Amino acid sequence: MLTDSLLEPALISLAYLLGSVPTALLVCNSMGIADPRQQGSGNPGATNVLRIGNPVAAALTFLGDSGKGALAVSLAIITDQPPGITGLCALAAVLGHLFPMFGAYRGGKGIATFFGCMLLLSWPLLLIQLSCWLILAGTTRIASLASVVMALITPLLAWWLTPELLSPLALIALLLIARHRLNLLRLFQGQESRF
């Protein structure tokens, strides 16, 4: 059995590899849909798969992306890792989705993977995040706006509900906002796509 000194980096590395699994590409390829990186926004994520017109593929992509985040965190939990390591596994899974080894380091926006991580890290916090995202996305029909606002409130929610996870969740929130920088520019220019 691995010692703690080896298990922790192994779990973090595995979390990155899980995050790197290119769910959207696998789903679209299996369903005969063209590469989502070449259509719509060019983003290999559930929102773009929905945008290019296949709700079943979008749902499967969302489930796969959230599932890999949940699996990465669950491995840390079942091996009884402290909150800091569990949070780092979540961060690694999101990084894997954003910069996937198996996708030429060209990944998605990380929202579904983050939600999957949060399901096991703190389901009460996830409920607030999801409510925020769904309300904004439903009223504006702009997924990027909903995602950025959700990321902005995450550190405050973490400080309130899960202070032991504040650092990794704040880092993830910053990464998600940075990943949406071009969307923010289009929002300010009034050119952001709706779904």
BALUM-941891 format. One record per residue (C-alpha): residue in three letters; x, y, z. Coordinates in pm, whole numbers. Example, Ala and Ser with C-alpha at 12.3 -4.5 7.8 and 13.67 -1.06 7.14 Angstrom:
REM BALUM-941891
   residuo       c1       c2       c3
       ALA     1230     -450      780
       SER     1367     -106      714
REM end
This chain:
REM BALUM-941891
   residuo       c1       c2       c3
       MET        0        0        0
       LEU      121      349      -79
       THR      241      559      212
       ASP       73      897      269
       SER      374     1074      119
       LEU      321      883     -206
       LEU      -58      851     -195
       GLU     -128     1223     -186
       PRO       64     1313     -506
       ALA      -71      997     -670
       LEU     -430     1103     -596
       ILE     -368     1456     -721
       SER     -206     1325    -1040
       LEU     -492     1082    -1095
       ALA     -742     1364    -1044
       TYR     -568     1561    -1320
       LEU     -577     1259    -1551
       LEU     -947     1206    -1481
       GLY    -1014     1572    -1554
       SER     -824     1534    -1881
       VAL    -1069     1279    -2021
       PRO    -1224     1465    -2322
       THR    -1587     1380    -2256
       ALA    -1737     1605    -2524
       LEU    -1508     1463    -2792
       LEU    -1583     1104    -2689
       VAL    -1959     1166    -2680
       CYS    -1970     1352    -3011
       ASN    -1750     1097    -3184
       SER    -1965      807    -3062
       MET    -2284      982    -3178
       GLY    -2151     1086    -3519
       ILE    -2137     1456    -3431
       ALA    -1853     1668    -3562
       ASP    -1577     1780    -3326
       PRO    -1730     2052    -3102
       ARG    -1397     2235    -3108
       GLN    -1472     2307    -3475
       GLN    -1832     2425    -3424
       GLY    -2023     2687    -3229
       SER    -1801     2853    -2971
       GLY    -1526     2598    -3028
       ASN    -1547     2490    -2665
       PRO    -1551     2114    -2590
       GLY    -1817     2136    -2321
       ALA    -2184     2065    -2260
       THR    -2308     2416    -2341
       ASN    -2144     2418    -2682
       VAL    -2264     2065    -2758
       LEU    -2615     2190    -2676
       ARG    -2556     2501    -2888
       ILE    -2468     2292    -3193
       GLY    -2801     2119    -3158
       ASN    -2788     1791    -2972
       PRO    -2945     1797    -2623
       VAL    -2884     1425    -2561
       ALA    -2514     1463    -2638
       ALA    -2504     1776    -2422
       ALA    -2661     1591    -2128
       LEU    -2416     1303    -2165
       THR    -2127     1549    -2184
       PHE    -2245     1724    -1868
       LEU    -2281     1392    -1685
       GLY    -1938     1279    -1797
       ASP    -1767     1606    -1710
       SER    -1932     1629    -1369
       GLY    -1875     1258    -1308
       LYS    -1501     1282    -1354
       GLY    -1486     1565    -1101
       ALA    -1695     1367     -854
       LEU    -1477     1058     -903
       ALA    -1155     1253     -846
       VAL    -1286     1389     -515
       SER    -1442     1059     -409
       LEU    -1103      885     -436
       ALA     -959     1137     -192
       ILE    -1253     1095       43
       ILE    -1252      714       50
       THR     -877      715      124
       ASP     -948      945      418
       GLN     -750     1243      294
       PRO     -759     1573      486
       PRO     -962     1863      341
       GLY     -652     2027      196
       ILE     -564     1724      -17
       THR     -928     1667     -113
       GLY     -948     2029     -225
       LEU     -627     1990     -426
       CYS     -776     1687     -599
       ALA    -1074     1903     -701
       LEU     -835     2171     -827
       ALA     -637     1910    -1023
       ALA     -954     1768    -1182
       VAL    -1064     2114    -1295
       LEU     -714     2189    -1426
       GLY     -726     1862    -1618
       HIS    -1052     1968    -1781
       LEU     -922     2315    -1863
       PHE     -584     2192    -1992
       PRO     -631     1823    -2080
       MET     -335     1603    -2148
       PHE     -557     1395    -2377
       GLY     -691     1694    -2569
       ALA     -377     1882    -2672
       TYR     -423     2098    -2358
       ARG     -728     2257    -2519
       GLY    -1015     2196    -2282
       GLY    -1351     2328    -2178
       LYS    -1457     2593    -1929
       GLY    -1461     2364    -1625
       ILE    -1806     2440    -1484
       ALA    -1955     2089    -1502
       THR    -1637     1933    -1363
       PHE    -1641     2186    -1078
       PHE    -2004     2105    -1002
       GLY    -1916     1737     -986
       CYS    -1637     1811     -739
       MET    -1868     2025     -528
       LEU    -2129     1749     -506
       LEU    -1892     1560     -276
       LEU    -1700     1852     -126
       SER    -2009     2038       -3
       TRP    -2356     1967     -141
       PRO    -2512     2267       43
       LEU    -2264     2499     -128
       LEU    -2335     2325     -458
       LEU    -2708     2387     -420
       ILE    -2646     2760     -387
       GLN    -2405     2759     -681
       LEU    -2647     2565     -901
       SER    -2938     2791     -804
       CYS    -2734     3098     -894
       TRP    -2626     2946    -1224
       LEU    -2974     2825    -1322
       ILE    -3145     3154    -1235
       LEU    -2896     3363    -1431
       ALA    -2872     3123    -1724
       GLY    -3250     3089    -1738
       THR    -3316     3462    -1734
       THR    -3032     3582    -1957
       ARG    -2975     3269    -2174
       ILE    -2603     3345    -2141
       ALA    -2415     3053    -1987
       SER    -2087     3242    -1952
       LEU    -2247     3518    -1743
       ALA    -2405     3261    -1512
       SER    -2072     3080    -1482
       VAL    -1869     3391    -1401
       VAL    -2115     3514    -1137
       MET    -2126     3166     -983
       ALA    -1744     3162     -970
       LEU    -1736     3512     -815
       ILE    -1959     3413     -525
       THR    -1785     3080     -461
       PRO    -1504     3212     -234
       LEU    -1759     3393      -16
       LEU    -1975     3081        4
       ALA    -1668     2871       85
       TRP    -1563     3111      363
       TRP    -1913     3080      508
       LEU    -1981     2708      462
       THR    -1648     2529      415
       PRO    -1363     2752      537
       GLU    -1124     2454      535
       LEU    -1164     2447      154
       LEU    -1143     2821       98
       SER     -798     2823      -65
       PRO     -852     2553     -332
       LEU    -1206     2674     -409
       ALA    -1087     3034     -445
       LEU     -812     2916     -683
       ILE    -1066     2721     -887
       ALA    -1294     3025     -901
       LEU    -1006     3240    -1030
       LEU     -923     2980    -1295
       LEU    -1285     2964    -1411
       ILE    -1308     3342    -1438
       ALA     -977     3357    -1627
       ARG    -1099     3081    -1861
       HIS    -1402     3298    -1940
       ARG    -1197     3610    -2020
       LEU    -1293     3614    -2388
       ASN    -1658     3562    -2294
       LEU    -1633     3861    -2059
       LEU    -1490     4072    -2340
       ARG    -1779     3971    -2569
       LEU    -2026     4043    -2289
       PHE    -1893     4396    -2251
       GLN    -1915     4437    -2629
       GLY    -2269     4298    -2637
       GLN    -2163     4014    -2864
       GLU    -2182     3709    -2637
       SER    -2377     3413    -2774
       ARG    -2698     3292    -2614
       PHE    -2821     2936    -2604
REM end
